[in-house]
């Protein structure tokens, strides 16, 4: 198979990297998500918090979480969607979920299945009172994480007001 080169956005013009199928790890001690992915494409994850505003699945068996942060005007803005929840995390989250009543900040908002998609995503709106610790890629686009985040745990010791504001990135609260 011939080697291909790919232009990577964000690198100096003309910079090229090897295709992922031909890449070798740069260092045996490198702590990356996947050693088959070129260093420029490695994902660095930071821990931060966000508010659970909606879920996919059901209240008894959530599958993924839609997470938000309040902006400067006090409006809950979507910042991320989680990867599928592990069964234990889903079970623990389900114990705390309360369906949202009228007046939820995302009432009437249409969510899609993926970035740039028009396929609607079925969600259950949740009272925005739960704070989740999440692992995020450092890349954001207008305040929203570009890649799905990993749900770590609920932060029962935190209130939604303790979470960093929309657009502040991977700022972790003390505790």
C-alpha positions in Angstrom: 0.0 0.0 0.0 1.5 3.4 -1.0 2.1 5.9 1.8 -0.2 8.9 1.7 0.3 12.2 3.3 -2.4 14.3 4.9 -2.4 18.1 5.3 -3.2 19.0 8.9 -5.0 22.2 9.7 -3.3 24.3 12.3 0.2 23.4 11.1 2.5 25.6 9.1 1.5 25.6 5.4 2.9 22.7 3.6 3.4 20.6 6.7 2.5 17.0 6.3 2.1 13.9 8.5 2.0 10.3 7.7 -1.3 8.5 7.2 -2.5 6.8 10.4 -2.2 3.4 8.9 1.6 3.8 8.5 2.4 5.8 11.6 4.8 4.6 14.3 4.6 5.7 17.9 7.0 8.6 18.6 8.1 7.3 22.0 7.4 4.0 23.9 6.8 6.2 27.0 4.3 8.5 25.3 0.9 8.5 27.1 -1.5 9.0 24.3 -5.0 7.8 23.5 -3.8 5.5 20.7 -0.3 4.9 19.6 -1.4 4.3 16.0 -2.4 8.0 15.7 0.2 10.6 14.7 1.3 12.9 17.5 -0.5 15.9 16.0 -3.7 14.0 16.2 -3.3 12.8 19.8 -5.9 13.8 22.2 -5.0 15.3 25.5 -7.8 15.1 28.1 -8.3 17.4 31.0 -10.8 17.0 33.9 -13.5 19.6 34.3 -17.1 19.9 35.3 -20.4 20.6 33.4 -24.1 20.5 34.2 -26.3 17.5 33.0 -29.1 19.1 31.0 -30.4 16.2 29.0 -29.8 12.5 28.3 -30.3 10.1 25.5 -32.1 6.8 26.5 -34.5 6.8 29.4 -34.5 8.1 32.9 -34.0 4.5 34.2 -31.3 3.7 31.6 -29.5 6.8 30.3 -27.2 6.1 27.4 -25.3 9.4 27.0 -25.4 12.9 28.7 -25.8 16.3 27.1 -23.9 18.8 29.2 -24.0 22.5 29.6 -22.6 25.6 31.3 -24.2 28.9 32.1 -23.1 31.8 30.1 -22.6 35.4 31.4 -26.4 36.1 30.9 -27.4 33.0 33.0 -28.5 30.9 30.0 -27.6 27.2 30.0 -25.6 26.6 26.8 -24.7 23.1 25.4 -21.0 22.4 25.7 -20.7 18.7 25.1 -22.2 15.3 24.5 -20.7 12.3 26.3 -19.6 9.1 24.9 -21.9 6.2 25.7 -22.1 5.7 29.5 -20.6 2.6 31.1 -23.3 0.5 32.8 -22.2 1.4 36.3 -22.0 5.1 35.5 -25.5 4.9 33.9 -26.9 3.1 36.9 -25.5 5.7 39.3 -26.7 8.6 37.2 -30.2 7.2 36.8 -30.6 7.3 40.6 -30.4 11.1 40.6 -32.2 12.0 37.4 -35.4 14.1 37.5 -37.3 14.9 34.3 -37.5 18.6 33.6 -40.6 20.5 34.0 -41.8 23.4 31.9 -39.3 26.2 31.5 -36.2 24.1 30.9 -33.5 26.2 29.2 -33.4 23.7 26.3 -37.1 23.3 25.9 -37.9 23.4 22.1 -34.2 23.0 21.1 -33.5 20.4 18.4 -30.4 18.4 18.9 -28.7 16.4 16.2 -26.9 13.1 16.2 -23.5 14.5 15.2 -21.6 17.6 14.2 -23.1 19.1 11.1 -25.8 16.5 10.9 -29.5 17.2 10.3 -30.7 13.9 11.8 -32.6 14.7 15.0 -31.4 13.2 18.4 -34.1 12.0 20.8 -33.3 13.4 24.2 -35.0 13.6 27.6 -34.6 17.0 29.3 -33.3 16.8 32.9 -33.6 19.4 35.7 -30.2 21.1 35.4 -29.2 20.5 39.0 -26.6 17.7 38.6 -22.9 18.4 38.1 -20.7 15.9 36.3 -17.0 15.5 36.2 -15.9 14.9 32.7 -12.7 14.3 30.7 -12.5 16.6 27.7 -10.3 17.0 24.7 -8.7 20.5 24.9 -10.1 21.5 21.5 -13.1 23.8 21.6 -15.1 25.5 18.9 -16.9 28.7 20.1 -17.1 27.3 23.6 -18.2 23.8 22.7 -15.9 20.8 22.9 -15.3 19.4 19.4 -15.2 15.7 20.5 -17.5 13.7 22.7 -16.4 13.9 26.4 -16.0 11.0 28.8 -18.3 11.0 31.8 -16.2 10.3 35.0 -18.7 10.7 37.8 -21.4 12.9 39.4 -20.0 15.7 41.6 -22.6 15.6 44.5 -20.4 18.0 46.4 -21.0 20.7 43.8 -23.9 22.9 42.8 -24.5 24.1 39.2 -23.3 27.6 40.3 -19.9 26.2 41.1 -19.2 25.2 37.5 -17.0 27.3 35.3 -18.9 29.6 32.9 -19.6 28.9 29.3 -16.5 29.5 27.1 -13.9 29.1 30.0 -12.6 25.8 28.7 -11.4 23.0 30.9 -11.3 24.9 34.2 -11.7 22.6 37.1 -13.4 23.6 40.3 -11.6 23.2 43.6 -12.4 20.0 45.3 
